[in-house]
């Protein structure tokens, strides 16, 4: 049996991530000591490996949980599926690498490139942010948000974007304070309010969104542009706000 810190060090993920997996019922340790320490078995590690394979393929946690908790789930079958999908992903990346190499030669004047060749390997037929949000919270809030934004003029959309950036900057200035402080909670309330101007986010969804800011490196990277550690601070402040206002 391994303690949570040992598992985190072995795998290269945070202790907080393992705690979160336990909290949402995705991966619970097989034993807990009298002192409250989580102990992970070899079966737990095998399940964690499955989870991380799915994450590498951009599956949201909710979908991963549905799959691995299904009575029909077959670990060997899943491994073959992982291999197939990862090979497909590798092939697409190989195409994109070739496109980069050709573009380098093109910028040097060594070759000619057609417009089609410049975009070989790209596939934006599906927005990963939107898809993950739909799978976590359903279509209604996302559709409402898109509809509201779609009705805005370009000037209104620009003003909304600047307002959101202003909130990010204000939160970034507070990120070294306690997320439960009155100032932090007043600032995060503005974030909750502006999100609900674009959609219909429950307190539970708001809290889940905050967790995604940390779980999904794409969100973390974008948010932390305003200040390192901002995504984690927002997650904590959003959780406090949601729990306090239930």
C-alpha positions as CSV (number, residue, x, y, z in Angstrom):
1,X,0.0,0.0,0.0
2,X,1.2,3.5,-0.8
3,X,0.4,6.9,0.9
4,X,-1.1,9.7,-1.2
5,X,2.2,11.6,-1.3
6,X,4.1,8.5,-2.5
7,X,1.5,8.0,-5.3
8,X,1.7,11.7,-6.3
9,X,5.5,11.5,-6.5
10,X,5.4,8.3,-8.4
11,X,2.9,9.5,-11.0
12,X,3.9,13.2,-11.2
13,X,0.6,14.7,-10.2
14,X,-0.4,16.7,-7.2
15,X,-1.8,15.4,-3.9
16,X,-4.7,17.8,-4.4
17,X,-5.6,16.1,-7.7
18,X,-5.7,12.7,-6.0
19,X,-7.8,14.2,-3.2
20,X,-10.2,15.6,-5.9
21,X,-10.4,12.2,-7.6
22,X,-11.5,10.8,-4.2
23,X,-14.0,13.6,-3.5
24,X,-15.8,13.1,-6.8
25,X,-15.8,9.3,-6.5
26,X,-13.4,8.8,-9.5
27,X,-10.6,7.1,-7.5
28,X,-11.0,6.3,-3.8
29,X,-8.2,4.6,-1.9
30,X,-8.8,1.0,-0.8
31,X,-7.9,1.8,2.8
32,X,-7.7,4.8,5.2
33,X,-5.7,4.6,8.4
34,X,-7.1,5.6,11.8
35,X,-5.2,8.8,11.5
36,X,-7.0,9.5,8.2
37,X,-4.2,8.8,5.8
38,X,-5.2,7.5,2.4
39,X,-3.6,4.2,1.3
40,X,-3.6,3.1,-2.3
41,X,-3.4,-0.5,-3.5
42,X,-2.0,-1.9,-6.7
43,X,-5.6,-2.1,-8.0
44,X,-5.9,1.7,-7.2
45,X,-2.7,2.3,-9.2
46,X,-4.0,0.4,-12.2
47,X,-7.2,2.4,-12.1
48,X,-5.2,5.6,-11.9
49,X,-3.2,4.5,-15.0
50,X,-6.5,4.1,-16.8
51,X,-7.7,7.5,-15.7
52,X,-4.5,9.2,-16.9
53,X,-4.7,7.4,-20.3
54,X,-8.2,8.8,-20.8
55,X,-7.0,12.3,-19.7
56,X,-4.2,12.2,-22.2
57,X,-6.9,11.7,-24.8
58,X,-8.8,14.8,-23.5
59,X,-11.7,12.8,-21.9
60,X,-13.4,14.9,-19.2
61,X,-13.4,13.5,-15.7
62,X,-17.1,13.0,-15.7
63,X,-16.9,10.9,-18.8
64,X,-13.9,8.9,-17.4
65,X,-15.9,8.2,-14.3
66,X,-18.9,7.0,-16.3
67,X,-16.7,4.7,-18.3
68,X,-14.6,3.0,-15.6
69,X,-17.6,2.7,-13.2
70,X,-19.7,0.9,-15.9
71,X,-20.4,-2.8,-15.1
72,X,-19.4,-3.5,-18.7
73,X,-16.0,-1.9,-18.4
74,X,-13.2,-4.1,-19.5
75,X,-9.6,-3.0,-18.7
76,X,-7.9,-5.0,-21.4
77,X,-10.4,-3.7,-24.0
78,X,-9.8,-0.2,-22.8
79,X,-6.1,-0.5,-23.1
80,X,-6.4,-1.6,-26.7
81,X,-8.7,1.4,-27.3
82,X,-6.2,3.7,-25.7
83,X,-3.4,2.4,-27.9
84,X,-5.5,2.9,-31.0
85,X,-6.5,6.4,-30.1
86,X,-3.0,7.4,-29.1
87,X,-1.6,6.1,-32.4
88,X,-4.2,8.2,-34.2
89,X,-3.1,11.2,-32.1
90,X,0.5,10.5,-32.8
91,X,-0.2,10.3,-36.6
92,X,-2.0,13.7,-36.5
93,X,1.0,15.2,-34.6
94,X,3.4,13.8,-37.1
95,X,1.4,15.5,-39.9
96,X,1.6,18.8,-37.9
97,X,5.3,18.4,-37.4
98,X,5.8,17.9,-41.2
99,X,3.7,21.0,-41.7
100,X,6.0,23.0,-39.4
101,X,9.1,21.7,-41.2
102,X,7.7,22.6,-44.6
103,X,6.7,26.0,-43.3
104,X,10.2,26.6,-42.0
105,X,11.6,25.8,-45.5
106,X,8.9,28.0,-47.1
107,X,9.8,31.0,-44.9
108,X,13.4,30.5,-46.1
109,X,12.3,30.6,-49.7
110,X,13.4,27.0,-50.3
111,X,10.0,25.6,-51.3
112,X,6.5,26.7,-52.3
113,X,3.4,25.8,-50.2
114,X,-0.2,25.8,-51.2
115,X,-2.8,27.2,-48.8
116,X,-4.0,23.7,-48.1
117,X,-0.5,22.5,-47.2
118,X,-0.2,25.3,-44.6
119,X,-3.0,23.9,-42.6
120,X,-2.4,20.1,-42.8
121,X,-2.9,18.4,-39.5
122,X,-5.1,21.1,-37.9
123,X,-8.6,20.0,-36.8
124,X,-10.8,22.5,-35.1
125,X,-14.1,20.8,-36.0
126,X,-14.9,20.6,-32.2
127,X,-14.1,23.1,-29.5
128,X,-12.6,21.2,-26.6
129,X,-13.6,23.8,-24.0
130,X,-17.2,23.8,-25.2
131,X,-17.4,20.0,-25.4
132,X,-16.0,19.5,-21.9
133,X,-18.4,22.1,-20.5
134,X,-21.3,20.4,-22.3
135,X,-20.4,17.0,-20.9
136,X,-20.0,18.4,-17.3
137,X,-23.0,20.6,-17.0
138,X,-25.3,19.8,-20.0
139,X,-26.2,21.9,-23.0
140,X,-28.5,24.4,-21.5
141,X,-26.1,26.8,-19.8
142,X,-23.7,26.8,-22.8
143,X,-26.5,27.3,-25.4
144,X,-27.8,30.2,-23.3
145,X,-24.4,31.7,-23.1
146,X,-23.7,31.4,-26.8
147,X,-27.2,32.8,-27.6
148,X,-26.7,35.9,-25.3
149,X,-23.2,36.6,-26.7
150,X,-24.4,36.1,-30.2
151,X,-27.1,38.8,-29.8
152,X,-24.5,41.4,-28.6
153,X,-23.0,43.9,-31.1
154,X,-19.2,43.7,-31.7
155,X,-18.8,46.8,-29.4
156,X,-20.8,45.1,-26.7
157,X,-18.8,41.9,-27.0
158,X,-15.6,43.9,-26.8
159,X,-16.9,45.7,-23.7
160,X,-17.8,42.4,-22.1
161,X,-14.3,41.0,-22.8
162,X,-12.6,44.0,-21.3
163,X,-14.9,43.8,-18.2
164,X,-13.8,40.1,-17.8
165,X,-10.2,41.1,-18.1
166,X,-10.6,43.8,-15.5
167,X,-12.1,41.2,-13.1
168,X,-9.1,38.9,-13.8
169,X,-6.7,41.8,-13.1
170,X,-8.4,42.6,-9.8
171,X,-8.4,39.0,-8.7
172,X,-4.7,38.7,-9.7
173,X,-3.9,41.6,-7.3
174,X,-5.6,39.7,-4.5
175,X,-4.2,36.2,-5.3
176,X,-1.8,36.3,-2.3
177,X,-4.6,37.1,0.1
178,X,-6.9,34.5,1.7
179,X,-9.6,33.4,-0.9
180,X,-12.1,33.7,2.0
181,X,-11.3,37.3,2.8
182,X,-14.1,39.9,2.2
183,X,-12.1,41.5,-0.6
184,X,-11.5,38.2,-2.3
185,X,-15.2,37.2,-2.0
186,X,-16.4,40.5,-3.3
187,X,-14.1,40.2,-6.3
188,X,-15.2,36.6,-7.0
189,X,-18.8,37.6,-6.8
190,X,-18.3,39.9,-9.7
191,X,-17.0,36.9,-11.7
192,X,-20.0,34.8,-10.7
193,X,-22.3,37.7,-11.8
194,X,-20.7,38.3,-15.2
195,X,-20.8,34.5,-15.9
196,X,-24.5,34.6,-15.2
197,X,-25.0,37.5,-17.6
198,X,-23.8,35.2,-20.3
199,X,-25.4,31.9,-19.1
200,X,-27.1,30.3,-16.2
201,X,-24.5,28.8,-13.8
202,X,-25.6,27.3,-10.5
203,X,-23.4,27.5,-7.5
204,X,-22.4,23.9,-8.0
205,X,-21.5,24.5,-11.6
206,X,-19.5,27.6,-10.5
207,X,-17.5,25.6,-8.0
208,X,-16.9,22.8,-10.6
209,X,-15.7,25.4,-13.1
210,X,-13.2,26.7,-10.6
211,X,-11.8,23.2,-10.2
212,X,-11.5,22.9,-14.0
213,X,-9.4,26.0,-14.0
214,X,-6.7,23.9,-12.2
215,X,-7.4,20.4,-13.6
216,X,-7.2,21.6,-17.2
217,X,-3.9,23.0,-18.1
218,X,-5.4,24.9,-21.0
219,X,-7.5,27.0,-18.6
220,X,-4.6,27.3,-16.1
221,X,-2.3,28.7,-18.8
222,X,-4.8,31.3,-20.0
223,X,-5.8,32.5,-16.5
224,X,-2.3,32.5,-15.1
225,X,-1.3,35.0,-17.8
226,X,-2.7,37.6,-15.4
227,X,-0.6,36.4,-12.6
228,X,1.0,33.1,-11.6
229,X,-1.2,31.1,-9.3
230,X,-4.4,33.0,-10.2
231,X,-6.2,29.8,-11.4
232,X,-5.6,28.1,-8.1
233,X,-6.7,31.2,-6.2
234,X,-9.9,31.5,-8.3
235,X,-10.7,27.8,-7.7
236,X,-10.4,28.3,-3.9
237,X,-12.3,31.5,-3.9
238,X,-15.1,30.1,-6.1
239,X,-15.4,27.1,-3.8
240,X,-15.7,29.3,-0.7
241,X,-18.3,31.5,-2.5
242,X,-20.4,28.5,-3.6
243,X,-20.3,26.8,-0.2
244,X,-21.1,30.0,1.7
245,X,-24.0,30.9,-0.5
246,X,-25.7,27.5,-0.8
